[in-house]
Amino acid sequence: MKKVILSLLLSSMAMLFVNAQATIFAEEIELPDGFVPETVLMPPSPLSLQVLFVGGVDLVQTTPTYGYEAGIAYAKEWHDFIGFTPDETEESLGWISVNHEMIYQDDRIGDGGGMTAFRVARDPITGLLNVVDQQLEDGRKGKFFNVDFVNTVGETGMNCGGISSVVDGRIWTAEEWFRSSNSSIYNGSFTSSQGSGGYPKAPGGAENQGVRDTASFVISSDIEGFDGLEVRKFENFNWMVEIDPRQATAIRKQYNWGRQPYEGGTVALDNTTIYLGPDDTPGFWTKFVADAPGDFTKGKLYVYKADADDRWIEIDNTDPEKMLNFKSQAVAAGATMYNRIEWVAIDPATGLVYWTETGRDSPGSRWADEESAGATHDPYHIQRAIDKGWGTPSSSDYRDYYGRVWVYDPATNYNTVLIEGGPEWDEEESPAEADYFRKHLSNPDGLNVMNIDGQSFLVICEDLNGRSYGRVPAGVSNNTCELWLLDLNTENPTVDDLIRISAVPAGAEVTGAIATPDGKSLLVNSQHPSSTNPFPFNHSLTYAIHGFDEITVSGLEDPQFGDVEGLQLYPNPATRAVYFNQAIDLAIYNADGQRIKVFRNVTQVDVSGLPAGAYFLQTSDGQTKKLVVN
Amino acid sequence: MKKLYGILYLFALLLSTHFLSFSSQLEYTGADALGQVKQQFETGLEEMTAAIHTYEEQAERFAQQGNNNLPALQHAHLAARLAFKKIEFLLEYNDREAVKKYLNGPPLPTTEAKVPEVRIIEPIGLQVLDELVFGESPEAEKEQIAALVNQLGHDFAAARTYQGGIPLQHRFVFEAVRYELIRIFTLGLTGFDTPGSGNALPEASAALKGAADALAAYLPLIEQQAPAVARQLAATQQQALAYLQANPDFDTFGRLHFLKTFLNPMFALSLQAQEALQIELPGEVSELPQSINYRAGNLFDDDFLNVHYFANHSPGELNDKRVALGRLLFFDPILSSNNQRSCASCHQPGRAFTDGQDKSLALNGEGKIQRNAPTLINAIYSERYFYDLREPSLERQVKHVVRDHKEFGTDFLAIIDKLSRSQEYWQLFAEAYQSQPQYQLSKWSISDALACYVASLRSFNSPFDQYVRGEKETLEPLAVQGFNLFMGKASCGTCHFAPAFNGTVPPYYQESESEVLGVPATQSESRPALDSDPGRIASARPQDEAPFYAHSFKTVTVRNAALTAPYMHNGLYSSLEEVIDFYNKGGGRGLGLDVPYQTLPETPLNLNEQEIAALAAFMESLTDTTGLTAVPERLPMFEGEPEWNERVVGGVY
């Protein structure tokens, strides 16, 4: 009874279901004796993971702070930006800097956000990274070090993005958590008649949001015009801050770059220009040009205006009032508005600057005020509003669900869209079923450029703002943030050109990624853990994905199947996906013939979740193949 | 057996294939069923478009003519809602967030997700309109009504365009129907989304009809594979609709009868049908865990809610060794700075893991801590923990107790130092955390073991559960009446959601709600004052700093409430009757307090004493601590610390 003549049966199934998506796959199959399906081999992945630093669980060395002696404390969490500083001495590979996107009181680490720095060396035999013991100039000894902000430049909050200079590995940290009053850094910013003022803190008050020291802050700085200036404590937040990862200490707040809810930035190859993006609607694309390479204490500050002759309008950065109120200066200058600028990255091969505009669903009302005060829209958003029938970007109808990646060309001084997020579809008409989106790029956030096999790739990390309108595929009940690669040689790239890196544990959002200078590893921060992942992958985490030096450009590309009859399969170990030459429905059976996976309307399937072993693939048009996963 | 079915099915398909190839299109296939559902959905979208169009016209007329046109406006509103309900199952399944944000979300402000600021979003959509159009003075709101209906038309058009293109799959249909069954019972029938009109029962009919029609498209196929399932499914759906028709009164509707006789059977049969048709289940399409166990056949099965999803653990990690170790730690006062207090000091097994105090005693007897100790049984079924919702996992909850100077008053370094002096503890940690040699005795493993123990404190075996599942023949009539009130007239079920009867929102169970009730500081009737505890607004999460989160507290479970007095975040009320009386009067506002963002309706519930007694009887029928209350006989030994070995299991006080 069990021995069905499967090949006959399968070949006739194709006729039954004209509509491929309606195929029902049997829960169990038994292959007939002697039936030998074509076997496809999935070689072992060249990529492997190594955990480096677990937030909240690993200990950091702290400096004397708030009257406590130097000591140890559990590291802060919510890893976001990751920076890398190469070791010129070649004694080690270099230093890793990790941002903690949180606001949290800590007697030893300091209140607010923070950073952790540590040094890694590559084991010559295993290729793994070892976190090496260090002794710093301030006497601290250990592996992981809290970056001291409290005793240097003042606390930071919600450290999100930052800058990792491609020139020399200098590191800046950013804080998008824009504050507008002292109560908003400590006592809460709400104005309810019932809740305002000093309320009892959380039980015991041992751990809480905020920065307890709200006394006015006297700036000590080598930036002209700011030294000795007394500001209200909240005004000492939201500056880009340079740190020294080698000594785990902060160097200076960049008062001359303006006070904005900064997220990302990048140093140009001339080591003179710095491009900056604030996570805000409107967000203003900003640049600082130093008087001399490498000295960022002196120079001029500009804001981008797409309709100005040379695109950049100077904002006087010697006037502290203007730097404290950068936004109103930018608006008055008629600057161009964007919708939440996140990370900024540069391709060392070309000098082109890439940045993410992560989007927010309804930015119109956030833009409208500033537009009436003089700020302007990018031509792209203006055209998009017209094309979609929404009028103008400031209209309440304007929708920006998915965001996009921009490229800025220093040669033309112009911002253009590199890749639009999506599924981008015509709001006037439903997408046809056959054209239904198979890939989704939603709310790109973390961004970097990585060299693989001599070629530049963008590394794009998603951070979903929501799940509506296709930000997660139909029939998927969990939010998933993907890690994508995009070959920067691709002309007019679309979402279909993205390459998914499945080495990342499912459901763990990658917040930031940066490649090691030797090209072998991608260093990754993640948060928003999913329960499928065992410890420590369900925690805020820094890990390395090794093996990128074994990947070739052609190994990442979609296979070229040519004009061949019938179903063709191509397993790609680098992406752990099996590619098909046509969109199909597919069931995967284990070696015992039990159905374990079903995919619908796919051109590739991720098999990274399958343990090594033999499987059978069965397609809706009646073909059976054997897949051996190694 | 199942295998045999599968093979038979393939034979059937094979035969039908040949049949098909010779004899035109007579054979009814899966593609035909799916095509029918698609057609139904398209028709439903068209009908809703038309209904909203009419609603827009009426709203415009109302804006000009005022109250003369109110009946027509209300009629148009109800018609639009019924049109929505008919396709609710697929609209929600395809894009639940869009439905919540634009079409039928709760009439409460929210904060925009993922932006680095507190950005308040005012509610829009059909629920807000339900309150306005059937409110006290619709005429005073006529402009707002017209604007909201206009916006609805706009947003529905966008939703329709997007959803019209989603390629349906068989599993979408079955999943959407099963989630709709949960939604109808836990939300629709309680009046959750009909706050003004109270039109919950006709809407439940419409929602059920829409879902039933979709399954009906599959009945011929189900009939081939599992004739009994097909017959029962068809009959139960018919009877359920008939029962809804025959019992139109919201206050007296027999919700328990409906649950037992129709809803749970449909929930089970729709799964059996899906399995008989060999349509893939969620576990075969996603690596990520689901909040509900899709294979559960009853909303009150003890594994209906998937504990691994809530515990943030893969199944292997929530294991016996960790639970056993966590249990020892839970009762071990060595965790506190004075070696006299344990978790069990405030979470006593005999009181369903509460302590009988209004607010728990602080460390060293120095006053009290901020809030009442909640029960830990079923605490796992939450998205966030603490009354102010500050932490997203039980593991992260532990550190607050450890560090709070009124609770354990210590830190993990000190605890690790102490525990490491016990060979026995070393051994237990080494066995439970063998897979993580670097972190065997660590802040993580201590927190994780405690979290595993708390996650093991689960109870769905009360007399009520047994009765619902048919394991018990009868339930006290007063409790039956109480359940019907709880889920209906008394509105309890609109916040204490079935089946855990806590604030974890069905049907997805992925979000925990908090509510502003306006609980007073004292029972004083002459000078009532709002309790000063700020609640969620002071959770230490920046996203919670919105004015409407002031005095907002997590909705805790009412399971085992008979054992957990006193009640509320401040332990104000010492009996269930007092609690019900507070709600019956309309919460803080009903008592005359100024509570600007109270989420509890301030209108009295008009419950009489008998009804209050019935509600209490229902809650008492939710008592079950079987197998959960055993206390360890001894605690691990410390070789070099003889005085520590004198410590008391569970703590001195």
Interface residues (C-beta under 8 A of the other chain):
Chain A: M1 K2 V4 L9 S12 M13 M15 L16 F17 V18 N19 Q21 A22 T23 I24 F25 A26 E27 E28 I29 E30 V54 G56 V57 I72 Y74 I103 Y104 M158 C160 E176 W177 F178 G188 S189 F190 T191 S192 S193 Q194 G195 Y199 P200 K201 A202 P203 G204 A206 E207 N208 Q209 G210 P261 D279 D280 T281 R340 R360 D361 D397 R399 W425 E427 E428 E429 S430 P431 A432 E433 Y436 N443 D463 L464 N465 G466 R467 S468 Y469 G470 A474 G475 V476 S477 N478 T480 A506 G507 P529 S530 S531 T532 N533 P534 F535 P536 N538 H539 A587 R595 I596 K597 V598 F599 R600 N601 G609
Chain B: K2 K3 L4 G6 I7 Y9 L10 F11 L13 L14 S16 T17 H18 L20 S21 T29 G30 A31 A33 L34 G35 Y93 N94 D95 R96 E97 A98 K101 E112 A113 K114 V115 P116 E117 V118 H154 A158 R160 T161 Y162 Q163 G164 G165 I166 P167 L168 Q169 H170 R171 F172 E175 L277 Q278 I279 E280 P282 E284 V285 S286 E287 L288 P289 Q290 H308 Y309 A311 N312 H313 S314 G316 E317 I369 Q370 R371 D388 R390 K399 H400 R403 D404 H405 K406 E407 F412 L413 S435 Q436 Y439 S442 K443 W444 D448 Y508 L530 S532 D533 P534 I537 A538 S539 A540 R541 P542 E545 A546 P547 F548 Y549 A550 H551 D594 V595 P596 Y597
